[in-house]
């Protein structure tokens, strides 16, 4: 029995009491009651993409003569309100629901229908003149709409958020590579001293890794252009117009300003989500590249007195509740935690993507939740790292010069002159006697101090070279 705080809505199972303030209907209410699992809900960008697809459907059904102009325009107006975020609080359903996403699909259908009817001067729950299934869902099934929205929402997030932020991060790394192009430091392989590099060369490596990751994501996005719409329940297109897939993809492309095409095979788009798996795999590659860069920066910043202390990071906040004056690489820690989360999501997406039984994969909400979470977390973490860490990063040139002067691997420049065995002997001697490489070379009478200074020049060890003064060994 309803009172002023609720209204009665009806679905095929029977009547349900729905909050009077809610735009959703009976099926959404049942989902709220049956799937009270966790706190994860679908994000506003996902719902926005859903409303764009529904608006495209209303426009296409009108163009094909299947939907009246009056109802079509009401649906479009309701979709426009959702797209602008006006009804974000009307989509409270848990991600952890049916594997096809039917509950969230009906949540969208019901909100659009109820709002359409309000715009027509009718009561919520009336299902007239606009019905959530007969009109909002005309020519559609959850099984083709939900994967269509998955592709649309993923591409929207990539273009509106991840790409600009990643490009900005790469740009800052390129700038650091140029800024530090003449700052020489000791290279390290196996975490051990190696021949010199510049700090700029080191940062150029990070920029290239991230550019490669971006290129791979862009290439993988080609698969996301294909839309499942038109497959309806099992891929056959039952209850849809023959021109529906092409017309719908054109409408979606127009509304989103992104190019989409009908899927080459709609059966596969319902039963599998390989394009999304591929995209997340490339996100995983980006996470791996970011993790490597961040860890290098973490180690170079270690100190300030008892670590490498080769660079200085901005001091954004105190680092300890007990040790006064301590400052930690917090942006690095946040970024690397996000990277691990993305790597975990990649395992989840891979497993979920393998679960396409016959004509339908029933892990759709989980897949899109992980994909969108990974994109959002990577975007936010990269932006934070760039703005609050990388832009303020400076080189500790005095420390870098000190390490270079003490490096035993400068002896590599002498191998073509005195031979590998003598060079190794000199390095070992210097280490054992805690003296410089120059002192060891002179003590062992392998070379004069003047010849050493002429041949061992770190700035000449930064790239290929033709042997100059090669002496008899």
C-alpha positions in Angstrom: 0.0 0.0 0.0 1.5 3.3 -1.1 1.5 6.5 1.0 2.8 10.0 0.3 6.4 8.8 0.4 6.0 6.1 -2.1 4.1 5.2 -5.3 3.2 1.8 -6.7 4.9 0.7 -9.9 4.2 -2.6 -11.7 6.3 -5.0 -13.7 5.7 -8.5 -15.1 6.2 -10.0 -11.6 3.8 -7.6 -9.8 3.5 -4.4 -7.9 6.5 -2.7 -6.2 6.7 0.3 -3.9 9.0 2.9 -5.2 10.1 6.1 -3.5 7.9 9.0 -4.7 11.0 11.1 -5.4 12.5 8.3 -7.6 12.4 8.4 -11.4 13.2 4.7 -11.6 10.6 2.1 -11.7 9.7 -1.4 -10.6 12.6 -3.3 -12.1 15.2 -0.9 -10.7 13.6 -1.1 -7.3 13.8 -4.9 -7.4 17.5 -4.6 -8.2 18.1 -2.3 -5.3 16.5 -4.9 -3.0 18.0 -8.0 -4.6 21.6 -6.8 -5.2 22.6 -4.8 -2.1 26.2 -5.8 -2.7 29.0 -3.4 -2.0 29.1 0.3 -2.8 30.2 0.3 -6.4 27.7 1.9 -8.8 28.1 2.9 -12.5 29.7 6.3 -12.9 28.2 9.4 -14.4 30.3 9.1 -17.6 28.9 5.6 -18.2 25.3 6.8 -17.6 25.9 9.7 -19.9 27.1 7.3 -22.7 24.0 5.2 -22.0 21.7 8.2 -22.5 23.5 9.1 -25.8 22.9 5.6 -27.1 19.2 5.8 -26.0 18.9 9.3 -27.7 20.4 7.8 -30.9 17.8 5.0 -30.7 14.9 7.4 -30.4 16.2 9.4 -33.4 16.8 6.3 -35.4 13.4 4.7 -34.6 11.7 8.0 -35.7 13.7 8.1 -38.9 12.7 4.6 -39.7 9.1 5.3 -39.0 8.9 3.0 -36.0 8.4 5.6 -33.3 6.0 8.6 -33.2 7.6 12.0 -33.3 5.8 13.0 -30.1 7.2 10.1 -28.1 10.6 10.3 -29.8 11.0 14.0 -28.9 10.0 13.3 -25.3 12.6 10.6 -25.1 15.2 12.8 -26.6 14.5 15.6 -24.1 14.8 13.2 -21.2 18.1 11.8 -22.5 19.4 15.4 -22.9 18.7 16.0 -19.2 20.6 12.8 -18.3 23.5 13.6 -20.6 24.0 17.0 -18.8 24.0 15.2 -15.4 20.7 16.5 -14.2 19.6 13.1 -12.9 22.8 11.5 -11.7 21.2 10.5 -8.4 18.6 8.3 -10.2 21.1 5.6 -11.1 21.9 3.9 -7.8 22.2 0.3 -8.8 25.1 -1.9 -7.8 27.6 -3.0 -10.4 27.3 -6.4 -8.8 24.1 -7.5 -10.6 23.1 -9.7 -13.5 26.0 -10.4 -15.8 24.3 -8.9 -18.8 23.7 -5.5 -17.2 19.9 -5.8 -17.6 19.1 -4.1 -14.3 21.1 -1.0 -15.1 19.7 -1.0 -18.7 16.2 -1.1 -17.3 17.1 1.6 -14.7 18.0 3.8 -17.7 14.8 2.9 -19.6 12.6 3.5 -16.6 14.2 6.9 -15.7 13.9 8.0 -19.4 10.2 6.8 -19.6 9.1 8.4 -16.3 10.8 11.7 -17.1 9.3 11.6 -20.6 5.9 11.2 -19.1 6.5 14.0 -16.6 7.4 16.2 -19.5 4.2 15.2 -21.2 2.3 16.2 -18.0 1.7 12.7 -16.8 2.4 11.0 -13.5 5.5 8.9 -12.8 4.8 5.2 -13.2 2.1 5.8 -15.7 4.0 4.2 -18.6 2.0 6.4 -21.0 2.5 7.9 -23.4 6.1 6.5 -23.2 6.7 2.9 -22.1 10.2 1.9 -20.9 10.2 -1.3 -23.0 7.9 -0.6 -25.9 9.3 2.9 -26.7 12.6 3.6 -25.0 13.8 0.1 -25.7 12.3 -0.3 -29.1 14.5 -2.4 -31.6 16.9 -3.1 -28.7 18.0 -5.8 -26.2 20.2 -5.4 -23.2 22.5 -7.9 -24.9 23.4 -5.5 -27.7 22.8 -2.2 -26.0 25.0 -2.8 -23.0 28.1 -3.8 -25.0 27.5 -0.9 -27.3 27.5 1.5 -24.3 30.7 -0.3 -23.0 32.5 0.7 -26.2 31.1 4.2 -26.4 31.9 4.9 -22.7 35.4 3.6 -23.0 36.2 5.6 -26.0 34.7 8.7 -24.4 36.9 8.4 -21.4 40.0 7.7 -23.4 39.5 10.8 -25.6 38.2 13.2 -23.0 40.5 12.3 -20.2 43.4 9.8 -20.6 44.8 10.9 -23.9 45.2 14.6 -23.0 46.7 13.8 -19.6 49.1 11.2 -21.0 50.2 13.6 -23.8 50.9 16.3 -21.2 52.9 13.9 -19.1 55.0 12.8 -22.1 55.5 16.5 -23.0 56.9 17.2 -19.5 59.2 14.2 -19.7 60.4 15.5 -23.1 61.1 18.9 -21.5 63.0 17.2 -18.6 65.0 15.2 -21.1 66.0 18.5 -22.9 66.6 20.3 -19.6 68.9 17.6 -18.3 70.6 16.8 -21.6 74.0 17.8 -20.4 73.7 16.6 -16.8 76.0 13.5 -16.7 75.4 10.7 -14.2 76.4 7.2 -13.5 74.4 4.6 -15.3 73.2 1.5 -13.6 72.6 -2.0 -14.8 71.6 -4.9 -12.5 71.4 -2.1 -9.9 75.2 -1.8 -10.1 77.4 1.0 -11.4 77.7 1.1 -15.2 79.0 3.6 -17.8 77.8 7.2 -17.8 74.5 8.5 -19.2 72.9 11.8 -19.0 69.9 12.4 -16.8 68.3 13.6 -20.0 68.9 10.3 -21.7 67.3 8.6 -18.7 64.2 10.8 -18.9 64.0 10.4 -22.7 63.6 6.6 -22.1 60.5 7.3 -19.9 59.0 9.5 -22.5 59.5 6.9 -25.2 58.0 4.2 -23.1 54.9 6.2 -22.5 54.7 7.3 -26.1 54.8 3.6 -27.1 52.1 2.8 -24.6 49.9 5.6 -26.0 50.4 4.4 -29.6 49.4 0.9 -28.6 46.2 2.1 -26.9 45.3 4.2 -30.0 45.9 1.3 -32.2 43.8 -1.0 -30.0 41.0 1.5 -30.0 40.2 0.4 -33.6 38.3 -2.6 -32.2 36.2 -0.4 -30.0 34.8 1.4 -33.1 32.7 -1.7 -33.9 29.3 -1.7 -32.1 27.1 -4.6 -31.2 23.9 -2.7 -31.7 21.5 -4.5 -34.0 22.3 -7.9 -32.6 19.4 -7.7 -30.1 19.1 -10.9 -28.0 21.5 -13.4 -29.5 23.1 -11.6 -32.5 20.5 -12.3 -35.1 18.8 -8.9 -35.0 15.3 -10.2 -34.2 12.7 -7.4 -33.7 14.9 -4.8 -35.4 14.7 -3.1 -38.7 17.2 -4.2 -41.4 18.6 -0.7 -41.6 18.8 -0.3 -37.9 22.6 -1.2 -37.3 23.9 1.2 -39.9 21.5 4.0 -38.9 22.2 3.6 -35.2 26.0 3.7 -35.6 25.6 6.9 -37.7 23.4 8.5 -35.0 25.8 7.4 -32.2 28.8 8.8 -34.2 27.0 12.1 -34.7 26.0 12.5 -31.0 29.4 11.4 -29.5 31.6 13.1 -32.2 33.5 9.7 -32.4 33.4 7.5 -35.4 31.7 4.1 -35.0 30.8 1.3 -37.4 28.5 -1.7 -37.3 30.2 -4.8 -35.9 31.5 -7.1 -38.6 30.1 -10.0 -36.6 27.5 -9.1 -34.0 27.4 -12.7 -32.5 31.0 -12.2 -31.3 30.3 -8.8 -29.9 27.6 -10.3 -27.6 29.4 -13.4 -26.7 32.9 -11.9 -26.2 34.5 -8.6 -25.4 37.9 -9.0 -27.0 38.3 -5.3 -28.0 37.9 -4.3 -24.4 40.3 -7.0 -23.3 42.8 -5.7 -25.8 42.3 -2.1 -24.7 42.8 -3.1 -21.0 45.9 -5.0 -22.0 47.3 -1.8 -23.4 46.3 0.0 -20.3 48.3 -2.7 -18.4 51.3 -1.9 -20.6 50.9 1.8 -19.7 50.8 0.9 -16.0 54.0 -1.2 -16.3 55.8 1.7 -18.0 54.6 4.2 -15.4 55.6 1.8 -12.6 59.2 1.5 -14.0 59.5 5.3 -14.3 58.1 6.0 -10.9 60.4 3.4 -9.2 63.5 4.9 -10.9 62.5 8.3 -9.6 61.8 6.9 -6.2 65.3 5.5 -6.0 67.0 8.5 -7.5 65.3 10.7 -4.9 66.2 8.4 -1.9 68.0 10.2 0.9 68.5 13.0 1.4 71.7 12.1 3.3 72.0 8.3 3.2 70.5 7.4 -0.2 71.3 8.3 -3.8 69.9 11.8 -3.6 70.5 12.4 -7.3 67.3 14.4 -7.8 65.1 16.5 -5.6 61.3 16.1 -5.5 58.9 18.8 -4.3 58.1 18.7 -0.6 54.3 18.6 -0.7 53.5 17.5 2.8 55.2 16.2 6.0 56.1 12.5 5.7 56.0 11.2 9.2 54.0 11.4 12.4 57.1 10.7 14.5 60.1 11.8 12.5 60.2 15.6 12.2 61.3 17.0 8.9 60.9 13.8 6.9 59.5 14.2 3.4 58.4 11.2 1.4 57.9 10.6 -2.4 54.1 10.4 -1.9 53.1 11.1 -5.5 55.4 8.2 -6.6 53.7 5.9 -4.0 50.2 6.9 -5.2 51.1 6.4 -8.8 52.6 2.9 -8.2 49.6 1.8 -6.1 47.3 2.8 -9.0 49.5 0.8 -11.4 49.2 -2.3 -9.3 45.4 -1.9 -9.1 45.3 -1.7 -12.9 47.5 -4.8 -13.2 45.0 -6.6 -10.9 42.1 -5.3 -13.0 43.8 -6.8 -16.1 43.7 -10.2 -14.5 40.0 -9.7 -13.7 39.2 -8.5 -17.1 41.0 -11.4 -18.7 39.2 -13.9 -16.7 35.8 -12.2 -17.2 36.4 -12.0 -20.9 36.9 -15.7 -21.1 33.4 -16.4 -19.8 31.4 -16.1 -23.0 29.1 -19.1 -22.8 27.4 -19.8 -26.1 25.7 -16.5 -27.3 26.4 -14.2 -24.3 29.2 -13.1 -22.0 27.6 -12.5 -18.6 30.4 -10.6 -17.0 29.7 -7.3 -18.7 29.3 -5.1 -15.7 32.5 -6.3 -14.2 34.5 -5.8 -17.4 33.3 -2.3 -18.0 33.7 -1.4 -14.3 37.3 -2.5 -14.3 38.1 -0.8 -17.7 36.6 2.5 -16.6 38.2 2.3 -13.2 41.6 1.7 -14.7 41.2 4.6 -17.2 40.0 6.9 -14.4 42.7 5.9 -11.9 45.5 6.1 -14.4 44.3 9.5 -15.7 44.0 11.0 -12.2 47.3 9.5 -11.0 49.3 10.7 -14.0 47.9 14.2 -13.7 48.6 14.4 -10.0 52.2 13.0 -10.5 52.8 15.4 -13.4 51.5 18.5 -11.6 52.7 17.8 -8.1 55.9 15.9 -8.7 57.5 15.9 -12.1 57.2 19.6 -12.9 59.0 20.5 -9.7 61.7 17.8 -10.0 65.3 19.1 -10.1 68.7 17.5 -10.5 71.2 17.4 -7.6 74.1 18.1 -10.0 76.8 18.2 -7.2 75.8 14.7 -6.1 75.7 13.4 -9.7 79.2 14.7 -10.4 80.5 13.1 -7.2 79.1 9.7 -8.2 80.6 10.0 -11.7 84.0 10.9 -10.3 83.9 7.8 -8.0 82.6 5.3 -10.6 84.9 2.4 -11.4 83.0 1.7 -14.6 84.8 4.6 -16.3 87.4 2.0 -16.8 85.3 0.8 -19.8 86.8 3.7 -21.8 90.2 2.2 -21.3 89.5 -1.4 -22.5 90.3 -0.6 -26.2 93.6 1.0 -25.0 95.0 -1.2 -22.2 92.9 -4.3 -22.8 89.9 -5.8 -20.9 92.1 -7.8 -18.4 94.1 -4.9 -17.3 91.1 -2.7 -17.1 89.4 -5.2 -14.9 92.5 -5.5 -12.7 92.6 -1.8 -12.3 88.9 -1.6 -11.3 89.3 -4.4 -8.8 92.5 -2.8 -7.3 90.7 0.5 -6.9 87.8 -1.1 -5.1 90.0 -3.2 -2.8 92.2 -0.2 -1.8 89.3 2.3 -1.7 91.0 4.6 -4.1 90.0 6.3 -7.4 90.3 4.5 -10.7 92.8 7.1 -11.8 95.0 6.3 -8.8 94.8 2.6 -9.4 95.7 3.0 -13.1 98.8 5.1 -12.2 99.8 2.9 -9.3 99.7 -0.2 -11.5 101.7 1.7 -14.2 99.1 1.1 -16.9 99.0 4.7 -17.8 100.3 8.1 -16.8 98.0 10.6 -15.1 98.0 12.8 -18.1 97.1 10.0 -20.5 94.3 8.9 -18.1 92.8 12.4 -18.1 92.9 12.6 -21.9 91.3 9.2 -22.4 88.8 9.0 -19.6 86.2 11.8 -20.2 82.6 11.0 -19.1 81.2 13.4 -21.6 82.9 11.4 -24.4 81.3 8.2 -23.2 77.7 9.1 -23.9 77.4 7.5 -27.4 79.2 5.6 -30.1 82.7 6.7 -30.9 85.6 5.8 -33.2 88.7 4.8 -31.2 91.1 7.7 -31.1 94.5 7.1 -29.6 94.7 3.3 -29.4 97.9 2.2 -27.7 99.7 -1.1 -27.8 98.5 -3.4 -25.1 
